[in-house]
């Protein structure tokens, strides 16, 4: 996130540290583009993360200090952009663990959608974003449009998609694309704040509430109105243990 190591191009990397797993896009010389072959790599990383019960949060970030990601490789859009990229984005959105996008620089194209798949988006001052699909003559896929309309509203979605205008970091924060905006040198610290805070919460409850919040946002009335997880938590030994510890501390 504040990477000063030599810039080495390659497929997305996976690292584990404490209770966090980090997926890093590693093509800084090409604005951390996402190659078609990277899709399977990231899916594999998500599967590996799911097998590590100690992981409480997933971080997605980019290498270098210029660009988080420019999205799907431009030269591959015509021949190799298929449903697999959409499916990857949906998988990130459905990840049961809390997800944080550490947006270490500007963000373009499909990477803006990838960021919206995450629960929290922390950007750095001086960065920009734009969605150039209309300039390419590409009608963006419905799942991505849904995410934008749901999270930043139809008016701002129209501005981004219909005009392909560039917006700055302050505007990204104002319209709700960013959850937090920090100085570049504070990005790692702010991400760590989230990881520490998440680590103090009961993981099962965090996951069940994330799932229900997403259901409410998606208009899934049956899932949104379900009381099962709430009732289960009321009967749980973990609730009793945590409440007793708080009472004891006074």
FENVEN-V10452 format. One record per pair of residues at least 12 apart in sequence whose ideal C-beta (glycine too) atoms are under 10 Angstrom apart, sorted by the first residue. I is the first residue (numbers start at 1). J is the second residue. Records with the same first field share a line. If there is no record, write none. Layout:
I->J / J
This chain:
1->22 / 24 / 59 / 61 / 62 / 63 / 65 / 102 / 103 / 104 / 122 / 124 / 184 / 185 / 186 / 187 / 188 / 189 / 190 / 191 / 192
2->65 / 102 / 104 / 124 / 184 / 185 / 186 / 187 / 188 / 189
3->24 / 26 / 28 / 61 / 62 / 63 / 64 / 65 / 104 / 188
4->64 / 65
5->63 / 64
6->63
7->26 / 27 / 28 / 29 / 63 / 64 / 66
8->26 / 27 / 28 / 29 / 63
9->26 / 27 / 28 / 29 / 30 / 32 / 33 / 63
10->24 / 25 / 26 / 27 / 35 / 38 / 41 / 63
11->25 / 26 / 27 / 34 / 35 / 37 / 38 / 40 / 41 / 42 / 44 / 45
12->24 / 25 / 26 / 27 / 32 / 34 / 35 / 38 / 39 / 41 / 42 / 44 / 45 / 60 / 62 / 63 / 69
13->25 / 26 / 41 / 45 / 63
14->41 / 42 / 44 / 45 / 46 / 48 / 49 / 58
15->45 / 59
16->48 / 49 / 52 / 54 / 55
17->55 / 59 / 192 / 195
18->54 / 55 / 56 / 57 / 192 / 195 / 196 / 199
19->52 / 54 / 55 / 56 / 57 / 97 / 195 / 196 / 198 / 199 / 203
20->49 / 54 / 55 / 56 / 57 / 58 / 59 / 97 / 98 / 100 / 191 / 192 / 194 / 195 / 196 / 198 / 199
21->45 / 46 / 48 / 49 / 50 / 52 / 54 / 55 / 56 / 57 / 58 / 59 / 60 / 97 / 99
22->45 / 49 / 57 / 58 / 59 / 60 / 61 / 100 / 102 / 191 / 195
23->41 / 42 / 45 / 46 / 49 / 58 / 59 / 60 / 61 / 62 / 92 / 99
24->45 / 59 / 60 / 61 / 62 / 63 / 102 / 104
25->38 / 42 / 60 / 61 / 62 / 63 / 64 / 67 / 68 / 69 / 70 / 104 / 111 / 114
26->38 / 62 / 63 / 64
27->62 / 63 / 64 / 67 / 69 / 70 / 73
28->62 / 63 / 64 / 65 / 66 / 67 / 104 / 105
29->63 / 64 / 66
30->67 / 69 / 70 / 73 / 74
31->62 / 64 / 66 / 67 / 68 / 69 / 70 / 71 / 74 / 105 / 106 / 107 / 108 / 109 / 111
32->61 / 62 / 63 / 64 / 66 / 67 / 68 / 69 / 70 / 71 / 104 / 105 / 107 / 108 / 111
33->67 / 69 / 70 / 71 / 72 / 73 / 74 / 75 / 76 / 108 / 109 / 110 / 111
34->69 / 70 / 71 / 72 / 73 / 76 / 85 / 88 / 109 / 110 / 111 / 114
35->72 / 73 / 75 / 76 / 80
36->72 / 73 / 76 / 77 / 79 / 80 / 81 / 82 / 84 / 85
37->73 / 76 / 80
38->72 / 73 / 85 / 88
39->72 / 80 / 82 / 84 / 85 / 87 / 88 / 89 / 91
40->84 / 88
41->88
42->60 / 88 / 89 / 91 / 92 / 114
43->84 / 87 / 88 / 91 / 92
45->58 / 60
46->58 / 88 / 91 / 92 / 94 / 95 / 97
47->91
49->95 / 97
50->95 / 96 / 97
52->97
53->203
54->203
55->97 / 203
56->97 / 98 / 195 / 196 / 198 / 199 / 200 / 201 / 203 / 206 / 207
57->97 / 98 / 99 / 100 / 119 / 120 / 191 / 194 / 195 / 196 / 197 / 198 / 199 / 203 / 206
58->92 / 95 / 96 / 97 / 98 / 99 / 100 / 101 / 118 / 119
59->98 / 99 / 100 / 101 / 102 / 118 / 120 / 122 / 188 / 191 / 192 / 194 / 195
60->92 / 99 / 100 / 101 / 102 / 103 / 111 / 114 / 115 / 117 / 118 / 121
61->100 / 101 / 102 / 103 / 104 / 105 / 122 / 187 / 188 / 191
62->101 / 102 / 103 / 104 / 105 / 106 / 107 / 111
63->104 / 105
64->104 / 105
65->104 / 105 / 124 / 126 / 127 / 184 / 187
66->104 / 105 / 106 / 127
67->103 / 104 / 105 / 106 / 107 / 108 / 111 / 127 / 128
68->101 / 102 / 103 / 104 / 105 / 106 / 107 / 108 / 111 / 112 / 114 / 115 / 121 / 123 / 124 / 127 / 129
69->101 / 103 / 104 / 105 / 106 / 107 / 108 / 109 / 110 / 111 / 112 / 114 / 115
70->106 / 107 / 108 / 109 / 110 / 111 / 112 / 132
71->85 / 107 / 108 / 109 / 110 / 111 / 112 / 113 / 114 / 131 / 132 / 133
72->85 / 109 / 110 / 111 / 113 / 114
73->109 / 110
74->108 / 109 / 132 / 136
77->109 / 110 / 133 / 136 / 138
78->136 / 138
81->110 / 138 / 141
83->141
85->110 / 113 / 114 / 141 / 144
86->110 / 113 / 141 / 142 / 143 / 144
87->143
88->110 / 114 / 117
89->110 / 113 / 114 / 116 / 117 / 141 / 143 / 144 / 147
90->117 / 143 / 144 / 147
91->117
92->113 / 114 / 115 / 116 / 117 / 118
93->113 / 114 / 116 / 117 / 118 / 119 / 143 / 146 / 147 / 214 / 218
94->117 / 210 / 211 / 214
95->117 / 118 / 119 / 207 / 210
96->203 / 204 / 206 / 207 / 208 / 210 / 211
97->119 / 198 / 203 / 206 / 207 / 210
98->118 / 119 / 120 / 194 / 195 / 197 / 198 / 201 / 203 / 206 / 207 / 210
99->115 / 117 / 118 / 119 / 120 / 121 / 210
100->118 / 119 / 120 / 121 / 122 / 179 / 180 / 190 / 191 / 194 / 195 / 198
101->114 / 115 / 116 / 117 / 118 / 119 / 120 / 121 / 122 / 123 / 178 / 179 / 191
102->115 / 118 / 120 / 121 / 122 / 123 / 124 / 182 / 187 / 188 / 190 / 191 / 194
103->115 / 118 / 121 / 122 / 123 / 124 / 127 / 129 / 169 / 172 / 177 / 178 / 179 / 180 / 181 / 187
104->122 / 123 / 124 / 127 / 184 / 187 / 188
105->123 / 124 / 126 / 127 / 128 / 184 / 187
106->123 / 124 / 126 / 127 / 128 / 129 / 130 / 166 / 168 / 169 / 172
107->121 / 123 / 127 / 128 / 129 / 130 / 131 / 169 / 172 / 177 / 178
108->128 / 129 / 130 / 131 / 132 / 166
109->129 / 130 / 131 / 132 / 133 / 136 / 138 / 140
110->131 / 133 / 138 / 140 / 141 / 144
111->129 / 131
112->129 / 130 / 131 / 144 / 147 / 148 / 160 / 172 / 177
113->131 / 133 / 140 / 141 / 143 / 144 / 145 / 147 / 148
114->144 / 147
115->129 / 147 / 172 / 177 / 178
116->144 / 146 / 147 / 148 / 150 / 151 / 152 / 176 / 177
117->143 / 144 / 147
118->179
119->179 / 194 / 198 / 206 / 210 / 213 / 214
120->178 / 179 / 180 / 190 / 191 / 194 / 198
121->151 / 172 / 173 / 176 / 177 / 178 / 179 / 180 / 181
122->178 / 179 / 180 / 181 / 182 / 186 / 187 / 188 / 190 / 191 / 193 / 194
123->169 / 170 / 172 / 173 / 177 / 178 / 179 / 180 / 181 / 182 / 184 / 187 / 190
124->169 / 178 / 180 / 181 / 182 / 183 / 184 / 185 / 186 / 187 / 190
125->168 / 169 / 170 / 173 / 181 / 182 / 183 / 184 / 185 / 186 / 187
126->168 / 169 / 183 / 184
127->168 / 169 / 172 / 178 / 181 / 184
128->166 / 167 / 168 / 169 / 171 / 172
129->160 / 166 / 167 / 168 / 169 / 171 / 172 / 177 / 178
130->160 / 163 / 164 / 165 / 166 / 167
131->144 / 148 / 157 / 159 / 160 / 161 / 162 / 163 / 164 / 165 / 166 / 167
132->160 / 161 / 164 / 166
133->145 / 160 / 161 / 162 / 164
134->160 / 161 / 162 / 163 / 164
135->163 / 164
136->164
139->161
140->157 / 160 / 161
144->157 / 161
145->157 / 161
146->217 / 218
147->217
148->160 / 161 / 177
149->161
150->214 / 217 / 218 / 219
151->175 / 176 / 177 / 217
152->172 / 174 / 175 / 176 / 177
153->175 / 176
155->175
156->171 / 174 / 175 / 176 / 177
157->175
159->171 / 175
160->175 / 177
169->181 / 182
179->194
180->193 / 194
201->242
202->233 / 236 / 238 / 239 / 241 / 242
203->238
204->229 / 232 / 233 / 236 / 238
205->229 / 230 / 232 / 233 / 236 / 238 / 239 / 242
207->229
208->226 / 228 / 229 / 230 / 232 / 233
209->229 / 230 / 233
211->223 / 226 / 229
212->224 / 225 / 226 / 227 / 228 / 229 / 230
